[in-house]
Amino acid sequence: MVLPAATEKMTPAGFNLSHWWKRRNNRALNKREFRERRTVLKSMPQIAYLDVSNACPLSCPLCPTGKKESSAVKGLMKFSTFKKIFDEIGPYLYELHLYNWGEPLLNQDLPEMIRYAKSRYDVDVILSTTLMKVSKDLATELIKAKPDLISLSIDGATQEVYEKYRVGGKLDEIFATLRLMVDVKDTLGQKKPLLRWQFIPMKHNEHEIETARKMASEMGVAFRTHRVRLNVTNFDKKDFKDILEENKDWLPKDEKYIRYDDSGAKSVCKFLWDRVIVNFDGSIAPCCKIYTKEDLFTDKYPESFQDVWNGEKYQKARAIFTGTTTDKDFVCQRCFDRDGNI
């Protein structure tokens, strides 16, 4: 099928038709290249994770950041770094996630980043936050910037239960900030952002799910449960049964809340074709689970994104799923060879 040429026509609402066509054409090409298992791509990623902060005020026991396991230098993405990256890959993106290993709201430039992304290419902007250590001014500016979704990581309805996992968190502070954000949104008459309370059920908190759901409704925010992930630090090293045993104290009784799959990565890792993860300093990782420096695909953002996107490491990683075996110490090969995945 031959697609019409893009134009620069703008609708009254500000929708740019040329951006729409560029994204649409790229997505069609990207899907075809994934089906054909191409190792060198003409398409660009459809989804990007830019980790605007890899630091966090909490000490969550299943997270490498919270456990202080990561040796990565902690820092905040500069707006100039964000702009350089987004100007290059933004035209092709459907989703821009401004988080990964840390608390994004520690970055005071976050509202400006959101405004830039929305005004430049109208991409869907998604945040995930603990809502800790957030000033009233930043919370207000964040709502005014109109991201599409703010996911709120709140795993409990009472302080006693919540702090067992979100170590260092204070529910009264979080709820005060959340109510402020709801009030600002209502006062401005905005539909966006969608504020959504995300609750990860675990053994110690699953009895509070319905209480939390009711509280969310009373505050005027959406609610959802999200299955617990246990193997963040060992996804490429241990059998999933061993990981289940090691983390049995956290496992909820209801198995529908446990996220695991014993098929490993052999179902083909789409991360290598349709999305990219960029750390605060511009370094690039092959997937959202990678936080160790030695497994990065580049330790700094390149002059051209294509230099990495179609560089040696990405090609080698994609080739694994065409039947090519590579160095056993290569992170994607380790992931492919493991017995299971959670």
C-alpha positions in Angstrom: 0.0 0.0 0.0 1.3 3.4 -0.9 0.6 6.0 1.8 -0.1 9.7 0.9 2.7 12.1 1.3 2.9 14.0 4.6 1.8 17.6 4.7 2.3 20.4 7.2 -1.4 20.9 7.6 -2.5 21.8 11.2 -6.0 21.3 12.5 -7.6 24.0 14.7 -6.8 21.9 17.8 -3.1 22.0 17.0 -2.8 18.5 15.6 0.1 18.3 13.1 -0.8 16.0 10.2 2.8 15.5 9.1 3.8 14.2 12.5 0.8 11.8 12.5 1.8 10.4 9.1 5.5 10.1 10.1 4.5 8.1 13.2 2.0 6.0 11.3 4.4 5.1 8.5 7.2 4.4 11.0 5.0 2.1 13.0 4.0 0.1 9.9 7.6 -0.3 8.9 8.7 -1.1 12.4 6.1 -3.9 12.7 7.2 -5.4 9.4 10.9 -5.3 10.3 10.0 -7.0 13.6 8.0 -9.7 11.8 10.9 -10.3 9.5 13.4 -10.2 12.4 15.6 -7.6 10.6 18.8 -6.8 12.5 19.4 -3.5 10.7 16.4 -1.2 10.9 15.1 1.6 8.8 12.4 2.3 11.3 12.8 4.1 14.6 11.5 3.2 18.1 7.8 3.8 18.8 8.2 4.1 22.6 11.0 5.7 24.6 11.9 5.6 28.3 14.0 8.6 29.3 15.1 8.2 32.9 15.1 11.9 34.0 16.3 10.9 37.5 17.9 7.6 38.7 17.8 8.7 42.3 14.9 8.0 44.7 14.1 9.0 48.3 12.7 5.6 49.2 14.4 2.3 50.0 12.1 -0.3 48.5 13.6 -3.8 49.2 13.0 -5.3 45.7 14.4 -2.4 43.8 18.1 -2.0 42.9 17.9 1.7 43.5 16.2 1.3 46.8 18.6 -1.5 47.9 21.5 0.7 46.8 22.7 -2.1 44.6 23.3 0.0 41.5 26.8 1.3 41.2 25.6 3.9 38.6 26.3 7.5 39.4 23.1 9.2 40.5 22.0 12.3 38.6 19.3 14.2 36.9 18.8 14.6 33.1 19.6 18.1 31.9 17.0 19.8 29.8 19.6 20.2 27.0 20.2 16.4 27.0 16.4 15.8 26.9 16.0 18.2 24.0 18.8 16.7 22.0 17.3 13.2 22.4 13.7 14.1 21.9 14.4 16.3 18.8 15.8 13.3 17.1 13.5 10.5 18.1 10.3 12.4 19.1 8.7 12.6 15.6 8.4 8.8 15.6 7.2 8.2 19.2 3.7 7.3 20.3 4.7 7.1 24.0 7.3 9.0 26.0 7.8 7.5 29.5 9.8 10.0 31.7 11.0 7.5 34.3 12.7 4.2 34.9 15.1 3.6 37.8 14.4 6.7 40.0 11.9 9.3 41.1 11.2 11.6 38.1 9.8 14.4 40.3 13.2 15.0 41.8 14.0 16.7 38.4 12.7 20.3 38.6 12.9 20.5 34.8 10.2 17.9 34.4 7.3 20.2 33.7 9.3 22.0 31.0 10.2 18.6 29.4 6.6 17.6 29.3 5.5 20.9 27.8 8.2 20.7 25.2 7.3 17.1 24.2 3.6 17.9 24.0 4.0 21.1 22.0 6.7 19.8 19.7 5.3 16.4 18.6 2.2 15.8 20.8 3.4 12.5 22.0 1.6 10.7 24.9 3.7 11.5 28.0 3.5 9.1 30.9 5.0 9.4 34.4 5.4 7.0 37.3 6.0 8.5 40.7 6.0 7.8 44.4 4.9 11.4 45.1 7.6 11.8 47.8 9.5 15.0 48.4 7.3 17.0 46.0 6.8 20.7 46.6 3.4 22.4 46.1 4.9 24.5 43.2 6.2 21.5 41.4 3.0 19.5 41.9 1.0 22.5 40.5 3.3 23.0 37.5 3.2 19.3 36.7 -0.6 19.3 36.4 -0.5 22.5 34.3 2.0 20.8 31.9 -0.7 18.2 31.0 1.1 14.9 30.8 -1.3 12.2 29.7 -0.9 9.8 32.7 0.6 10.0 36.1 0.9 6.6 37.7 1.1 6.9 41.5 3.0 4.1 43.3 1.0 3.7 46.5 1.1 0.1 47.9 -1.1 0.4 51.0 -4.0 2.2 52.5 -2.4 2.7 56.0 1.0 3.9 57.0 1.8 0.7 58.8 1.2 -1.5 55.8 2.5 1.0 53.1 5.9 1.5 54.8 6.7 -2.2 54.9 7.7 -2.0 51.2 7.9 1.8 50.5 10.5 2.3 53.2 10.8 5.9 54.0 7.5 7.0 52.5 4.9 9.0 54.4 1.3 8.5 53.3 0.1 11.7 54.9 2.5 13.7 52.7 1.6 11.7 49.6 -2.1 12.1 50.1 -1.7 15.9 50.7 0.2 16.3 47.4 -2.3 14.1 45.6 -5.3 16.1 46.8 -3.5 19.3 45.8 -3.0 17.9 42.3 -6.7 16.9 42.0 -7.8 20.4 43.2 -5.5 22.1 40.6 -6.8 19.9 37.8 -10.4 20.5 38.8 -9.9 24.3 39.2 -8.3 24.5 35.7 -11.0 22.3 34.2 -8.5 19.9 32.7 -9.2 16.4 31.6 -5.5 15.5 31.6 -3.5 14.2 33.3 -5.2 11.0 34.3 -4.2 10.5 37.9 -4.0 6.7 38.7 -3.3 5.1 42.0 -1.2 2.0 41.2 -1.2 -0.7 44.0 1.2 -3.7 43.8 -0.4 -6.5 45.8 2.0 -8.4 48.1 1.6 -10.7 51.1 1.6 -7.9 53.6 -0.8 -5.6 51.8 -3.3 -7.5 49.6 -6.0 -7.3 52.3 -6.0 -3.5 51.8 -6.7 -3.5 48.1 -10.5 -2.7 48.3 -9.9 -0.1 51.0 -7.4 1.6 48.7 -9.7 1.3 45.8 -12.5 3.1 47.8 -10.0 5.8 48.9 -8.9 6.4 45.4 -12.6 6.8 44.3 -13.2 9.3 47.1 -10.2 11.4 46.1 -11.3 11.4 42.4 -8.4 9.3 41.0 -8.4 6.1 39.0 -7.2 2.9 40.6 -5.5 -0.3 39.4 -3.5 -3.2 40.7 -0.2 -4.2 39.1 1.4 -7.5 39.4 4.6 -7.7 41.5 7.9 -8.3 39.6 10.5 -10.1 41.7 13.5 -10.7 39.5 14.7 -7.1 38.7 18.3 -7.9 39.8 18.5 -11.5 38.7 16.4 -11.7 35.5 19.4 -13.1 33.5 21.0 -15.2 36.1 18.6 -17.4 38.1 15.8 -19.9 37.4 12.4 -18.4 38.1 11.6 -21.1 40.7 14.6 -20.1 42.7 13.6 -16.5 42.6 10.1 -17.4 43.7 11.6 -19.2 46.7 13.9 -16.4 47.6 11.1 -13.9 47.5 8.3 -16.0 49.1 7.9 -13.5 51.9 6.7 -10.9 49.5 4.4 -13.1 47.3 0.7 -12.4 47.5 -1.6 -15.4 48.3 -3.6 -14.6 45.2 -1.5 -15.9 42.3 -3.1 -13.6 39.7 -1.1 -10.8 41.2 2.3 -12.6 40.5 4.0 -11.7 37.2 6.1 -14.6 35.9 6.7 -16.6 32.8 8.9 -19.7 32.7 9.4 -19.4 28.9 12.4 -17.1 29.2 13.1 -14.6 26.4 12.5 -17.1 23.6 9.2 -15.4 22.7 11.3 -12.6 21.1 12.2 -9.4 22.9 10.3 -6.6 21.2 12.3 -4.0 23.2 15.1 -4.5 20.6 12.8 -3.4 17.8 10.2 -0.9 19.0 11.5 0.9 22.1 14.6 2.5 23.6 15.8 3.2 27.2 17.9 6.3 27.7 19.5 7.0 31.1 19.8 10.5 32.7 23.3 10.9 31.2 22.4 9.9 27.7 23.7 6.3 28.0 21.4 3.7 26.3 20.3 0.3 27.6 18.7 -2.5 25.6 15.8 -2.9 28.0 14.3 -1.4 31.2 15.8 -4.1 33.4 19.4 -3.0 32.7 21.1 -0.8 35.3 24.7 -2.0 35.3 27.2 0.0 33.4 28.9 -3.0 31.8 25.6 -4.0 30.0 24.9 -0.7 28.4 24.9 -0.4 24.6 26.6 2.9 24.8 27.8 5.0 27.8 26.9 8.4 26.2 24.3 9.6 23.7 25.8 9.4 20.2 26.0 12.2 17.6 23.3 10.3 15.7 20.9 7.9 17.4 21.2 5.5 14.4 24.9 5.0 15.3 23.6 3.0 18.3 20.2 1.8 17.1 21.9 0.0 14.2 25.3 -0.4 15.9 27.1 -3.6 16.6 25.4 -4.4 19.9 21.8 -3.9 18.7 22.5 -5.9 15.6 24.1 -8.7 17.7 21.1 -8.7 20.1 18.5 -8.9 17.4 20.4 -11.6 15.6 20.0 -13.9 18.7 16.3 -14.2 17.7 17.2 -15.3 14.2 19.1 -18.3 15.6 22.5 -16.8 15.9 24.4 -17.5 19.1 26.8 -14.9 20.4 29.1 -14.3 23.4 27.6 -16.0 26.4 28.5 -13.0 28.6 26.5 -10.6 26.3 23.5 -9.4 28.3 20.9 -10.3 25.7 22.4 -13.8 25.3 22.4 -14.3 29.0 18.7 -13.3 29.1 17.9 -15.6 26.2 19.7 -18.6 27.7 18.2 -18.4 31.2 15.7 -20.9 32.3 12.9 -18.5 33.2 11.7 -15.0 33.5 9.5 -13.2 36.1 
